[in-house]
Amino acid sequence: MITKHDLPSLVSNFERLPGRINELSKSAFESVYDTEAAAQAKNIIYFFLSSKPVPRLNGESNILYIGQTKTSFKSRYFRHANLHATSKANSLKFDMIIRNYGAIEIAFCDYRKFGDTLLGAEGQFLWWYFQNHGEYPPINYTKTKVRTDAVSA
């Protein structure tokens, strides 16, 4: 069985998109969002990860965001690269992350091992994160109603 205790090791072993977002610029975001791997990564749960862990209510984690996409990661995010680098709220948020916690990378996995649907699998990861830290990842606004403690892989 896979439980909340497995979350850090699971994520550390997931595939990574090439490159890292290491500065607040459209080109830095595009260098990750516009890769062939990003174009191929579909039906996935993805994780924005910081280089250094972020303090949480309980413990710390380098998981900044947990999301899902049916389409490719590139089609989900490439059009937002400029917004992530330049909009007032996003630039403030991403600048703080890069300055305080280092470059951002994207990890991802096929959702089917963790839920019957993309939303269910995303919810499972959000719930495990919440169980470990008493809160959701720092840049997630999505909450979950999933309360399954373990899944069999």
C-alpha positions in Angstrom: 0.0 0.0 0.0 1.0 3.6 -0.7 0.3 6.1 2.1 1.2 9.7 3.0 4.5 8.5 4.3 5.5 7.5 0.7 4.8 11.0 -0.8 8.3 12.4 -0.6 10.0 9.3 -2.1 7.3 8.9 -4.8 7.7 12.5 -6.0 11.5 12.3 -5.9 11.4 9.3 -8.3 8.9 10.8 -10.7 10.0 11.9 -14.2 11.2 15.5 -14.6 10.7 18.0 -17.4 14.1 19.1 -18.6 15.5 22.4 -17.3 14.7 24.5 -14.3 13.1 27.9 -13.8 15.9 29.8 -12.2 15.0 33.4 -12.9 11.9 35.5 -13.2 11.7 35.8 -17.0 9.3 34.7 -19.7 12.2 32.8 -21.3 13.0 30.9 -18.1 9.4 29.6 -17.9 9.3 28.9 -21.6 12.6 26.9 -21.4 10.7 24.3 -19.3 7.2 24.7 -20.6 8.2 24.5 -24.3 10.1 21.3 -24.3 9.4 18.1 -26.3 8.9 16.3 -23.0 6.3 18.9 -21.9 4.5 18.3 -25.2 4.5 14.6 -24.7 3.4 14.6 -21.0 -0.4 14.0 -21.0 -2.9 12.6 -18.5 -0.5 13.4 -15.7 -0.3 14.7 -12.2 2.4 17.3 -12.0 4.3 18.9 -9.2 6.1 22.3 -9.1 9.1 21.7 -6.9 11.5 24.1 -5.3 15.2 23.3 -4.9 15.1 23.9 -1.1 12.2 22.8 1.1 9.7 25.3 2.3 8.6 25.4 6.0 5.0 24.2 6.5 2.7 24.0 9.5 4.2 20.6 10.1 7.7 19.9 8.7 8.8 21.1 5.4 8.4 20.2 1.7 9.8 21.2 -1.7 6.3 20.6 -3.3 5.0 24.0 -4.2 2.0 23.0 -6.3 0.1 19.8 -7.3 -2.0 19.8 -10.4 -3.3 17.6 -13.2 -3.8 17.9 -16.9 -5.5 15.8 -19.5 -3.8 17.7 -22.4 -0.1 18.0 -22.5 1.8 20.0 -19.9 2.9 22.3 -22.7 -0.6 23.1 -23.9 -1.7 23.7 -20.3 1.2 26.1 -19.4 3.2 27.4 -22.3 0.6 30.2 -23.0 1.0 31.3 -19.3 4.8 31.7 -19.3 4.7 35.5 -19.7 1.9 35.8 -17.1 3.9 33.7 -14.6 6.9 36.0 -15.1 5.3 39.4 -15.3 1.8 39.7 -13.8 1.8 41.5 -10.4 0.8 38.6 -8.2 2.6 35.8 -10.1 5.8 37.7 -10.5 5.8 38.5 -6.7 5.1 34.8 -5.8 7.6 33.2 -8.2 10.3 35.8 -7.4 10.0 35.0 -3.7 10.1 31.3 -4.4 13.2 31.5 -6.6 15.0 33.9 -4.3 14.3 32.0 -1.1 14.0 28.4 -2.2 15.9 28.1 -5.4 15.1 27.1 -9.0 11.8 25.4 -9.8 11.5 22.1 -11.6 8.5 20.1 -12.8 8.0 16.5 -11.8 5.1 14.4 -13.2 3.6 10.9 -13.3 0.8 9.0 -15.0 -2.3 9.4 -12.9 -3.7 5.9 -13.2 -1.6 4.3 -10.5 -3.1 6.8 -7.9 -6.7 7.2 -8.8 -9.5 6.2 -11.3 -9.6 9.8 -12.7 -7.2 12.7 -13.0 -9.2 14.7 -10.4 -9.2 11.6 -8.1 -5.5 11.1 -8.4 -4.8 14.8 -7.9 -7.0 14.8 -4.8 -5.1 11.8 -3.5 -1.8 13.6 -3.6 -3.3 16.8 -2.1 -4.8 14.7 0.7 -1.5 13.0 1.4 0.3 16.4 1.4 -2.4 17.7 3.8 -2.0 14.7 6.1 1.8 15.3 6.3 1.7 19.1 6.7 -1.7 20.2 8.0 -2.2 22.5 4.9 -2.1 22.4 1.1 1.0 23.2 -0.9 1.9 26.9 -0.8 0.7 27.9 -4.3 -2.3 25.5 -4.5 -5.7 27.1 -4.4 -7.5 23.8 -5.2 -8.7 21.8 -2.2 -9.8 18.1 -2.2 -12.7 16.1 -0.8 -10.6 12.9 -1.2 -9.9 11.3 2.2 -8.4 7.9 1.2 -5.5 7.2 3.4 -3.8 4.5 1.1 -4.0 3.2 -2.4 -2.7 -0.2 -3.7 -0.2 0.1 -6.5 
